[in-house]
């Protein structure tokens, strides 16, 4: 059973499929390692686009350029974007070139698409990990709010 997600960003419609368990676990592990420090914040403010935005900021600040491109291409691997004059699929062997051409001058849309993919695939897990991290921190500090 393949579960789908979609979103609209101005004139662009984004359609995607949730990651399979193996691929999802691999990507999730990378994201959890990178976003670990911001998970507590996500549990406090909720897993929402603002919290994911903070996470993406962390992602960018902790990785070099090649690592960022690699994880972004993995996140986009099950995404299709329908634009007014084209249909762009990031699952093929030429995904890096398609990525370069499509997002040239349109990085704001890229951030929106990444947020949609992360929210659709990982929001429940990130919220749960954030709550656990927050509970552990309170236990260690004796703060029983």
C-alpha positions in Angstrom: 0.0 0.0 0.0 1.5 3.3 -1.1 0.4 6.4 0.8 0.4 9.7 -0.9 0.7 13.3 0.2 0.3 16.6 -1.7 0.5 20.3 -1.3 0.0 23.5 -3.2 2.5 26.4 -3.3 1.3 29.2 -5.5 1.2 27.8 -9.1 3.0 24.6 -8.1 1.3 21.3 -7.0 3.5 18.9 -5.2 2.7 15.2 -5.1 4.6 12.6 -3.3 4.6 9.1 -1.8 5.7 8.3 1.7 9.0 6.6 2.0 9.1 2.9 2.4 10.1 1.7 5.9 13.8 1.0 5.0 14.4 4.2 3.1 12.4 6.2 5.7 14.4 4.8 8.6 17.7 5.7 6.9 16.6 9.2 6.2 15.0 9.6 9.6 18.2 8.5 11.3 20.2 11.2 9.5 17.6 13.8 10.3 17.4 12.8 14.0 21.2 13.1 14.3 21.2 16.5 12.6 18.1 17.9 14.2 18.6 16.4 17.7 19.3 19.7 19.4 16.1 21.3 18.0 13.8 18.3 18.9 13.1 19.7 22.3 12.0 23.0 20.8 9.7 21.1 18.4 8.0 19.4 21.3 7.4 22.8 23.0 6.1 24.7 20.0 4.6 21.7 18.2 5.7 20.1 15.0 4.7 22.7 12.5 6.2 24.5 9.6 8.0 27.0 11.9 9.6 24.2 13.9 10.5 22.4 10.7 12.0 25.6 9.4 14.2 25.8 12.5 15.2 22.2 11.9 16.1 23.0 8.3 18.2 25.9 9.5 20.1 23.4 11.8 20.4 21.0 8.9 22.1 23.6 6.7 24.4 24.8 9.5 25.7 21.3 10.4 26.4 19.9 6.9 28.7 20.7 4.1 27.3 21.5 0.6 27.6 17.9 -0.8 25.9 16.4 2.3 23.0 18.9 2.0 22.5 18.2 -1.7 22.6 14.4 -1.0 20.0 14.5 1.8 17.7 16.9 -0.1 17.8 14.6 -3.2 16.9 11.7 -0.9 14.0 13.7 0.5 12.8 14.6 -3.0 13.2 11.0 -4.4 9.5 10.3 -4.3 8.2 13.8 -5.3 6.7 15.1 -8.5 6.0 18.8 -9.0 3.4 19.9 -11.4 4.0 23.4 -12.7 1.9 25.3 -15.2 4.0 24.2 -18.2 5.8 21.1 -17.0 5.8 18.0 -14.8 9.0 17.5 -12.8 9.9 14.1 -11.4 12.9 13.7 -9.0 13.0 9.9 -9.0 15.0 9.2 -12.1 18.7 8.6 -12.6 19.0 12.3 -13.7 17.5 13.7 -10.5 20.5 15.9 -9.7 20.3 17.6 -13.1 16.5 18.0 -12.9 17.0 19.4 -9.4 19.6 21.9 -10.6 17.5 23.1 -13.5 14.1 23.2 -11.8 15.1 24.9 -8.5 17.6 27.4 -10.1 16.3 30.8 -8.9 13.5 29.1 -6.9 15.0 28.0 -3.6 12.1 29.3 -1.6 9.9 26.7 -3.3 12.6 24.1 -2.4 12.3 24.9 1.3 8.5 24.6 1.1 8.7 21.2 -0.6 11.2 19.9 1.9 8.9 21.0 4.8 6.0 19.2 3.1 8.1 16.0 2.7 9.4 16.1 6.3 6.0 16.9 7.8 4.3 14.2 5.8 6.9 11.5 6.5 8.3 12.3 9.9 6.2 14.7 11.9 4.8 12.1 14.4 8.2 10.7 15.1 9.9 14.1 15.5 7.1 15.1 17.9 7.5 11.9 19.9 11.3 12.2 20.0 11.1 15.8 21.0 8.7 15.0 23.9 11.1 12.2 25.1 14.1 14.6 24.9 12.1 17.2 26.7 11.0 14.8 29.5 14.6 13.5 29.9 15.9 17.1 30.2 13.3 17.9 32.9 14.3 14.7 34.8 18.0 15.6 34.7 17.4 19.2 35.8 14.7 18.4 38.3 12.2 20.7 36.5 8.8 19.0 37.0 6.6 21.5 35.1 
